[in-house]
Amino acid sequence: MLRSPLALAALASAAVPRMRPTMVQGTETHRDDRFQVAYLTTDDDKQWVVRASLSTAAGAQMEQSDALLKLLAKRLPYALPRIEGTITADDGSTVAVQPRLRGTPSVWRELAAGGDLARAVGSALAVLHDVDPRVVEEAGLPTYDADAYRARRLATLDRAAATGQVPTGLLARWERALEEVTLWKFATCTVHGPLEGAHVLVDGDISAITGWERAGVSDPAEDFAVLSVLAPSESFDTVLEAYAAARRDAPDPHLERRVRLAAELQRVNALLDAVSTDDDDLIHRRASALRRLDEATQDDESLMPPTPGRRRPAPVEEEPAPAVDPADIEVVELTDAESDDETVEIPIARAPDQEPETVAAQDVSDDAAAGTPAPGEADGDAAEPEQIGGDAAEPAEDVDEGPEPSSYPLEDGEDAERR
């Protein structure tokens, strides 16, 4: 249930002893939000954030993530939320009070290509993904290897299919990608969960990252899902370049394909959330978004690795052999030599401005007798005849790396980023 800002201030005072609020500011809550948020100022001029869970599951995730954040605080170069106190409200929801972190929320649609913030986002995720997964295990959060994560995705897809709201074309598309073994050969890592612009606070550089309720050990592609949809494509490329450069190990070759898949499956999660609330209008909106996605991805193969094949390389242009001028050919009448000592001159064609060169037959025969190879011979093997003006050899065939993955529009009014 939603509460007034004053009610949240009263709960915050109960959660943190000796807190004396002097001002409270509420925020807009959307029907698919998981928390209601208000900002407090106390009599010592400190600022606080009050977060009230809108479901039991969200409250449990918030408390579990706090244990992880205490372990990550020493390992990450940016500030993290810290729960100062909690209280359980009469309806069973969890209300937590946290110090307000410095910085302004980011807006992914305004992320500049090649800019410092885009590079900082990539580097920030790289540092997180390099954190030892055993830290997450110690905090008691979910951990999955690639096979377990894929099985979890398939189970989610089965639940979505049971609603009857997902187009069959999308179900087939996603099942095909989830069953493509080559896409799922990667090492899972510590992840934040789908990173939204509002989670990244900026004060010159990235000052803090919030929203850790879905942290765990899973596919690194999950963290890029929302960013890949909302940020301009060139800006997202900058993020990935900075990310790859900052990781200790190179990202796997199919990361971007799984990012596309994770982005599309975000709509499935949104549909299931709507179904759980029994909100018919929201269900209709989520189903409409899926139908638009189905139309946009007809005959699209960007989720699949390229199909091996063969193709000819582009022909290489060769310089044509120079034409022979008939005027350069000298006709010589040959007569039978009366003795072995008689020399016969054999003309060799030269350029028009040079005199014809001759080779003495006597010298050739003498060389042969002495065991010296004649001109055009090497190591006793006859020289191959030189081809002039003949057909060029057929170029070798190359292995086809397959078509580059195509792109498709994912953005629509359903995914508008909140400022």
Salt bridges, closest charged atoms under 4 A:
GLU28 OE2 - HIS30 NE2 3.74
ASP32 OD2 - ARG286 NH2 2.86
ASP32 OD1 - ARG418 NH2 2.99
ASP33 OD2 - HIS30 ND1 3.45
ASP33 OD1 - ARG418 NH1 3.47
ASP66 OD2 - LYS70 NZ 3.64
GLU84 OE1 - ARG82 NH1 2.53
ASP91 OD1 - ARG3 NH2 2.86
GLU110 OE2 - ARG419 NH1 2.50
ASP130 OD1 - ARG247 NE 2.80
ASP132 OD2 - ARG134 NH2 2.65
ASP203 OD2 - ARG102 NH1 2.67
GLU213 OE2 - ARG51 NH1 2.75
ASP219 OD2 - ARG258 NE 2.82
GLU222 OE1 - ARG153 NH2 3.91
ASP223 OD2 - HIS129 NE2 2.69
ASP252 OD2 - ARG258 NH1 2.71
GLU264 OE2 - ARG173 NH2 2.86
ASP279 OD2 - ARG31 NH1 3.34
ASP281 OD2 - ARG31 NH2 2.71
ASP300 OD2 - ARG173 NH2 2.92
GLU301 OE1 - ARG176 NH1 2.83
GLU357 OE1 - ARG350 NH1 3.55
GLU397 OE1 - ARG310 NH2 2.90
GLU397 OE2 - ARG312 NH2 3.96
ASP400 OD1 - ARG311 NH1 3.57
GLU411 OE1 - ARG109 NH1 2.53
ASP412 OD2 - ARG267 NH1 3.06
ASP412 OD2 - ARG292 NE 3.45
GLU414 OE1 - ARG285 NE 3.94
GLU414 OE2 - ARG286 NH1 2.01
ASP415 OD2 - ARG267 NH2 2.89
